[in-house]
Structures are given as structure tokens and as C-alpha cells.
Amino acid sequence: MNAVTKSASVAEIVTRVRRGVLIDGSWRPATGAATFEVEDPARGRSLGEVADGTPEDGLAALTAADDARSSWAATPPRHRGLILRRAYELLLRRKEQLAWLITLEMGKSLAESRAEVEYGANYLRWFGEEAVRIEGSWKVSEDGTARVLVMRQPVGPCLLITPWNAPLAMPARKIAPAVAAGCTMIVKPAPQTPLTTAALAETLIEAGLPDGVLNIVPTTDAAALTEPLLRDGRLRKLSFTGSTPVGRLLLSHAAGTVLRTSMELGGNAPFIVCRDADLDAAVTGAMTAKLRNIGEACIAANRFHVHAAVAERFSAKLAARMSELTLGPGTETGTDIGPLIDERQRRKVAELVEDTVAAGATVRIGGRIPAGPGYFYPPTVLTDVPPGSRISREEIFGPVAAIQTFEQESEALRAANDTEFGLVSYLYTRDLARAVRMSERLETGMVGLNRGYVSDASAPFGGMKQSGIGREGGNSGIEEYLEQKYVAVDAAEPEPEDGELPEESR
Ligand code: NAP
């Protein structure tokens, strides 16, 4: 593929996505006309300027969402579903251009960006189908004097805050169920990747989403923008994807207005390889679980717990596979691993590796920042990682596999669960009873059993413990955007009239 031609078409998309805030169906400059630069992490160059939304823009977006609230909630579910379906098809038709945009803003390889477009689009298709399956119920009360009518209604205007690591899929995972449920919304994308989110919004508008339903306000001052919104009684829901510390802070703000919240927070996924595992399958799974998204994923394998009897073979195979990968700009043919998002993230990864090596770990491959522009960090394998070291407690968010060993199943479970996080774990074993036993005991919202990939629009994605509250996708995903209302319908028998009194009471 010719890089120059492709870049030109991406430039067109970036121009088409007018660099404003999206309020009530039109892109307009931010109040005060301030802008900020979006950077290409592979080259350190600017990709263009984006409007820097202010608290006034945030409140204007909330007003638009509130004004559109009743009419949007009253639209036929099929209508909402068809808009999502049309947007799904448009996204797939534009897969190549959107993939370029994701790669330019976020850094991952084009193959991975294409996969993200498909993954994000799947949520639009899935929730387009769920829109027409919002159910209520009707039953006779316990004592027979009433009928219990339960309906589900949209919660109302939502604030959706998203991270940079999957700039199309993360907003799609929130926007799609909100649209399907009949909610209006304000999206605050991450400042590193606002262009892809804007392109997604354009696609939804082209598919027929009415003015005011979806408002987008990028900003470099997230706290200033969101705090007035969280205090405003018109806002009914906060859905956040990001780090656990920011999630905790937002939960404390949400308490002020007893706001409904969904939280998709940080992870610290254990990847357990039992003695009886198919080692080649485990290595293939590890490549996906560790390196998807350059390791910058909440579900990235963060700690490898490998049975001592197979640890050396597993480590050698993983190091061999990881050393075959090509590091480079995501837009270049042949690149497997792109740059990290920025210098701060690269510094953090480098420090974690230095710390672990100082504590006694061995570097099998990688571990050295390459020269040149861009925030590159090489695929790295560390063995003999001391238990309890910093790298096994903190999210690495980079292409570093830290391997430690265990002897007993109970020891592996204890180590896997020894964290405040509980998003996902990966388990490789060929023993069915062990697979069931360990899956039940792992304290995570998701388990990849002999599989390094769990993301799926039809599955409930989310975490236990401090990895979050609520689920995105699956049959329950739409519930996050619906309120239950119960109507007690009187059905008591009428008092009998005099002439009808039963004989014994005359
Ligand atoms: P982050 O620093 O928590 O930021 C996430 C989003 O929140 C960004 O848009 C950020 O904007 C915004 N934000 C930060 N402080 C805020 C505040 N005080 N008020 C309102 N918004 C605020 O996380 P990140 O570094 O972008 O993303 C990586 C994290 O996300 C990792 O911990 C990862 O595990 C987690 N994640 C979780 C899931 C999941 O499904 N569980 C999925 C993907 C990522 P600014 O950047 O402008 O501050």
C-alpha cells in the first residue's frame, strides 16, 4: 500500500472532522477559540489543532442533551436500532481511513487499528439489535390485590469519559448502548486522540442521529470541564473508562448528586500457565494478551505466573516469538509494534523495568529505549521476577512480559488474586477440573480460559474489586443506561354491595 496516497486520504478525513466542539448537531469553535495540538506519537509531529473545550462548552452540551432528552427517549426503538446499524455499515466501509486515523493519533499498527474499527463497529451492530429487546414485566402481586408493572426507561443525559488507548472502540462501547436505550450524551474524549472520536460522531450523525443526542467536547482541562457537569442535576449518569485513581475521584464527585455510575477502570491481569498447559497455545495466547495494543490495554497480561517445571521452556519460546517483532511507526508496512502514547508513559515503563532488574530480574530480550524520534519501547521479557515487586502490582501499559514461577495451584491462585484489581485473568491448563476450579476462584470479572483474548460485543466486559462497576456489552450492557420503574396497579376486588354480601355475613 502506498503510504503517501493513504496519508492524503487521512488528511481529508481530518479536515472533514471540523476541529470544533460538537454541540446540538454542529461543530463550532470552543468558547474563547482556544485550540490544542494532537501529536503523532511515532514521529512527534503535530497532526493538527482541535478545539479546547471550556466549562461553558460543557454546560452548553448538557443543555443540548437535556433539550433533546424527551423527544429522543420517545423515538421508536427500531428507529434507534437502524441508526446504529447504518453507522455500523458506514464504519466498515471507512475502515481503512479510520484505521489510519487511529494509527496516526494513537500509534498502534494498521492491522491492529483495522481490528479496532471492526471491534468498535460490532458494538453498534450489537446494541442496534438490543434496542428492540428492552423488556418490562407484568405480574400479580403476592397478595393478589395489585398488578406489578415494571418498565425500563432511559436514564437521561449521560457524561461519557474515555481514554486514548482505543479511541474508536471505547467511545463506541458507551455511545451504542446509550443511543439504543434512548439516552442523550456528552462525550469527553482523551486529549491525545480526539480526532477518531470526532470521526465516529460524524458517522453516527450521517447515519441519522438527531441534533443534540450526541455532543462531543474535547479539552485539555478535564476536571474544569466535568466538575460543573457532575454538580448539575440535569446530568443523570456518568460512564467512565480510565485509571482507577481518576475513577475513585469521579466517584467522589458523583456522590454529590447521587449520580448513577459505570466504571471501567485499571487492570493487573495475571496470566497463569499450569504444568499441564499446551505450551505453544499458551505462548500464542500470551502474544495476544501481552502485545495487543502495544501492551497499552486494561486487559493486557501484566504478570505471568508460570509453573516452575515449564517456566524455562515457556520463557524461551515467548522471548523467541517476541524478538521476531518489528518496532516502528504503525503506518509502515511490516510494523508489529508501534510507539507508546507519550514520553510520560515510556518513562514509566522504563522505570518499572529498571526497578525490576535492580530487584534481581533477568532481561531476556529488550529493555532498552531505541534511539530516534517517537516514543518507542521494545518488546521485553523479564524472568526471575521477584514476587511482590512493583511491576507485578502496577499496570505496566507497555510491551513488557514479567515472568515469575509457582509450584502449587493454590500458590498461583493466591498470587493472582493478591491485588486490588479484578478485571481479567488468563488461565492455560488442559485439565478440565482444574480449569473449572481455578476459573471459579479467580477474583476477576473475566477469565480467558486457554484464550488470550476476551473482548467481544456479545459478552459482559467489566471488572470486580477496584477494576470497576458495571458491564459493557452483552445482554446486560444496555441496563447501564436504563432505569427500572415499577407501577403498582390496583386490582383489589371491590367491596361487595349490601345485596351481594355473602350469607354468613348478613
Ligand atoms: P486516565 O488518566 O484515567 O484518563 C481517562 C480519561 O479521563 C481521559 O479522558 C482523561 O482526560 C480523563 N480524566 C482524567 N482526570 C479527570 C478528571 N479529574 N475529571 C474528569 N476526567 C478526567 O486514563 P488513561 O491514561 O487515559 O487510560 C489508561 C487507563 O484506562 C488504564 O488504567 C487502563 O487500564 C484504563 N482502561 C480501562 C478499560 C476498561 O474497560 N476497564 C479500558 C481501557 C482503559 P485527561 O487525559 O485530559 O486527563
Residues whose N, C-alpha, C, O or C-beta is under 5 A from the ligand:
A	BS01	NAP	I161 T162 P163 W164 K188 P189 A190 P191 T219 T220 A222 A223 T226 T241 G242 S243 T244 V246 E264 L265 G266 G267 A297 C298 S467
